[in-house]
Amino acid sequence: IQHSYQNKILFINFYPEIEQYDPEYANMRSELLFNDFDQENEELRNFFKLIKSNPQEHIENRNKNYHPSKLHKSIREDDIETFQELLSQNNYTVNHKIEHSYYERTSTCDRNVSLIQIAAVYGSIKVFKFLWMQNDIILDDNLQFYTYSGRNFEIIHICEEKCPFLNAIDFAINTHQNELVDYFLDNFQEENEEDESLENVEEDDN
């Protein structure tokens, strides 16, 4: 409760327990929680309404700490059969994006994440290969960073066919993935040095 004074998301996430322990404070904090003119809070406002409508379901999802979407679940578990069934049943395209969920434990740089990004970050090789082979798949500009996060070298090798990896070393260093840093240096260092040499030549010519 003390931390929730300044932390809006903390208050919302533990609202069922706070409301039970101190209903007066919970009611007061709820009334002052959102500014009517703050459009950026619309998603959080809807999340809060969902919690209040079904607090028990919220607690269960919070404890699981995973995206509640069945499609998301099939990807992170690399359940290719269920994944394909859900695509067909719901008429999803391979470029479908799954909306952000406050329950999802994996923090990503994109609010809404594509199916192939999810497969990459969870190292789900079966789903990733299926999506990769689709003629109409759109590869995200930052897909290589998701593959590094997933740490699946088979997916990394596949992604190298079409995605630039030169800037990925910064991501690997910042996320303390030493094995991937070594891999990058062993496989891309000479290419990176050639690019730097070309840049220096162009600067000298200017």
C-alpha positions as CSV (number, residue, x, y, z in Angstrom):
1,I,0.0,0.0,0.0
2,Q,2.8,2.4,0.9
3,H,4.5,1.9,-2.5
4,S,1.2,2.1,-4.4
5,Y,0.8,5.8,-3.4
6,Q,3.3,6.6,-6.2
7,N,3.1,3.5,-8.3
8,K,-0.1,3.4,-10.3
9,I,0.5,0.0,-11.9
10,L,1.4,-1.6,-8.6
11,F,-1.9,-0.3,-7.1
12,I,-3.9,-1.7,-10.1
13,N,-2.1,-5.0,-10.1
14,F,-2.7,-5.6,-6.4
15,Y,-6.1,-3.9,-6.2
16,P,-8.0,-7.0,-5.1
17,E,-5.8,-7.4,-2.0
18,I,-5.6,-3.7,-1.3
19,E,-9.4,-3.3,-1.6
20,Q,-10.0,-6.2,0.8
21,Y,-7.4,-4.9,3.3
22,D,-8.3,-1.2,3.2
23,P,-11.5,-0.5,1.1
24,E,-11.5,3.2,2.1
25,Y,-8.0,3.8,0.7
26,A,-8.7,1.6,-2.4
27,N,-11.8,3.7,-3.2
28,M,-10.1,7.0,-2.7
29,R,-7.0,6.0,-4.8
30,S,-9.3,4.6,-7.6
31,E,-11.1,8.0,-7.9
32,L,-7.8,9.9,-8.3
33,L,-6.1,7.2,-10.4
34,F,-6.7,8.6,-13.9
35,N,-6.8,12.0,-15.5
36,D,-9.7,12.3,-17.9
37,F,-7.5,14.1,-20.4
38,D,-4.7,11.5,-20.3
39,Q,-5.3,9.4,-23.4
40,E,-2.2,7.4,-22.8
41,N,-3.8,5.7,-19.9
42,E,-6.7,4.2,-21.8
43,E,-5.2,0.8,-22.0
44,L,-4.4,0.8,-18.3
45,R,-7.9,2.1,-17.5
46,N,-9.4,-0.8,-19.4
47,F,-7.1,-3.2,-17.6
48,F,-8.3,-1.8,-14.2
49,K,-11.9,-2.3,-15.2
50,L,-11.2,-5.8,-16.1
51,I,-9.6,-6.5,-12.8
52,K,-12.5,-5.0,-10.9
53,S,-15.0,-7.1,-12.9
54,N,-13.2,-10.4,-12.2
55,P,-10.6,-10.1,-9.4
56,Q,-10.2,-13.8,-9.0
57,E,-9.3,-14.3,-12.7
58,H,-6.9,-11.4,-12.5
59,I,-5.1,-13.0,-9.5
60,E,-4.8,-16.3,-11.4
61,N,-3.4,-14.6,-14.5
62,R,-1.1,-12.5,-12.4
63,N,0.3,-15.6,-10.7
64,K,0.9,-17.3,-14.1
65,N,2.6,-14.2,-15.3
66,Y,2.1,-15.1,-19.0
67,H,0.1,-13.6,-21.8
68,P,-3.4,-15.1,-21.4
69,S,-3.9,-15.4,-25.2
70,K,-4.3,-19.0,-26.4
71,L,-2.4,-18.1,-29.6
72,H,0.5,-16.7,-27.5
73,K,0.5,-19.8,-25.4
74,S,0.8,-22.1,-28.4
75,I,3.8,-20.1,-29.7
76,R,5.7,-20.0,-26.4
77,E,5.1,-23.8,-26.0
78,D,6.1,-24.4,-29.6
79,D,2.9,-26.3,-30.1
80,I,2.8,-26.1,-33.9
81,E,-0.5,-28.1,-34.3
82,T,-2.5,-25.9,-31.9
83,F,-0.9,-22.8,-33.4
84,Q,-2.0,-23.7,-36.9
85,E,-5.5,-24.6,-35.7
86,L,-5.9,-21.3,-34.0
87,L,-4.7,-19.4,-37.1
88,S,-7.2,-21.3,-39.2
89,Q,-10.1,-21.1,-36.8
90,N,-9.7,-17.3,-36.2
91,N,-8.7,-16.4,-39.8
92,Y,-5.4,-14.8,-38.5
93,T,-2.8,-14.0,-41.1
94,V,0.9,-14.9,-40.4
95,N,1.5,-11.2,-39.9
96,H,-1.0,-10.9,-37.1
97,K,0.1,-9.0,-34.0
98,I,-0.9,-9.9,-30.5
99,E,-1.9,-7.0,-28.3
100,H,0.2,-6.1,-25.2
101,S,-0.8,-7.7,-21.9
102,Y,0.2,-6.6,-18.5
103,Y,0.4,-10.2,-17.5
104,E,3.2,-11.1,-19.9
105,R,6.6,-11.6,-18.2
106,T,8.7,-10.9,-21.2
107,S,9.4,-7.3,-21.7
108,T,9.7,-6.3,-25.4
109,C,10.5,-3.0,-27.2
110,D,7.3,-3.3,-29.2
111,R,3.9,-2.8,-27.6
112,N,2.1,-5.2,-29.9
113,V,4.3,-8.1,-31.0
114,S,4.2,-10.1,-34.2
115,L,3.9,-13.9,-34.2
116,I,7.4,-14.4,-35.5
117,Q,8.8,-12.0,-32.8
118,I,7.1,-14.1,-30.1
119,A,8.5,-17.3,-31.6
120,A,12.0,-15.8,-31.7
121,V,12.0,-14.5,-28.2
122,Y,10.7,-17.8,-26.8
123,G,13.0,-19.9,-29.0
124,S,10.1,-21.7,-30.5
125,I,11.8,-23.3,-33.5
126,K,8.8,-25.2,-35.0
127,V,6.5,-22.1,-35.1
128,F,9.4,-19.9,-36.2
129,K,10.3,-22.1,-39.2
130,F,6.6,-22.4,-40.2
131,L,6.3,-18.6,-40.2
132,W,9.6,-18.0,-41.9
133,M,8.7,-20.2,-44.8
134,Q,5.4,-18.3,-45.6
135,N,5.7,-16.3,-48.8
136,D,3.7,-13.3,-47.4
137,I,5.5,-13.1,-44.0
138,I,6.7,-9.6,-43.1
139,L,10.0,-9.7,-41.2
140,D,10.2,-7.0,-38.5
141,D,13.2,-4.7,-38.7
142,N,14.3,-5.6,-35.2
143,L,13.7,-9.4,-35.5
144,Q,17.4,-10.1,-34.9
145,F,17.1,-8.6,-31.4
146,Y,14.3,-11.0,-30.6
147,T,16.3,-13.9,-31.8
148,Y,19.2,-12.9,-29.5
149,S,16.8,-12.6,-26.6
150,G,15.5,-16.1,-27.3
151,R,19.1,-17.6,-27.4
152,N,18.1,-20.3,-29.8
153,F,21.1,-20.6,-32.2
154,E,19.2,-22.5,-34.8
155,I,16.7,-19.5,-35.0
156,I,19.7,-17.1,-35.0
157,H,21.3,-18.9,-37.9
158,I,18.0,-18.8,-39.9
159,C,17.5,-15.2,-39.2
160,E,21.0,-14.4,-40.4
161,E,19.9,-15.2,-43.9
162,K,17.9,-12.0,-44.3
163,C,18.3,-9.9,-41.2
164,P,21.3,-7.6,-40.5
165,F,23.1,-8.5,-37.3
166,L,25.9,-5.9,-37.2
167,N,24.2,-3.8,-34.5
168,A,23.0,-6.8,-32.5
169,I,26.3,-7.0,-30.6
170,D,25.3,-3.8,-28.6
171,F,22.1,-5.6,-27.6
172,A,24.0,-8.7,-26.6
173,I,26.4,-6.7,-24.5
174,N,23.7,-4.6,-22.8
175,T,21.8,-7.8,-21.9
176,H,24.9,-9.5,-20.6
177,Q,24.7,-12.4,-23.1
178,N,28.4,-13.2,-23.2
179,E,28.0,-16.4,-25.2
180,L,26.3,-14.4,-27.9
181,V,28.9,-11.7,-27.8
182,D,31.6,-14.3,-28.5
183,Y,29.5,-15.8,-31.3
184,F,29.1,-12.4,-32.9
185,L,32.8,-11.6,-32.7
186,D,33.7,-15.0,-34.2
187,N,31.3,-14.6,-37.1
188,F,30.8,-10.9,-37.9
189,Q,33.9,-9.1,-36.7
190,E,35.7,-9.0,-40.1
191,E,32.5,-7.8,-41.8
192,N,32.1,-5.1,-39.3
193,E,35.8,-4.0,-39.7
194,E,35.3,-3.8,-43.4
195,D,32.3,-1.5,-43.0
196,E,34.2,0.7,-40.7
197,S,37.1,0.9,-43.1
198,L,34.7,2.0,-45.9
199,E,33.2,4.6,-43.7
200,N,36.7,6.0,-42.9
201,V,37.6,6.1,-46.6
202,E,34.4,8.0,-47.4
203,E,35.2,10.5,-44.6
204,D,38.7,11.1,-45.9
205,D,37.4,11.6,-49.5
206,N,35.1,14.3,-48.1
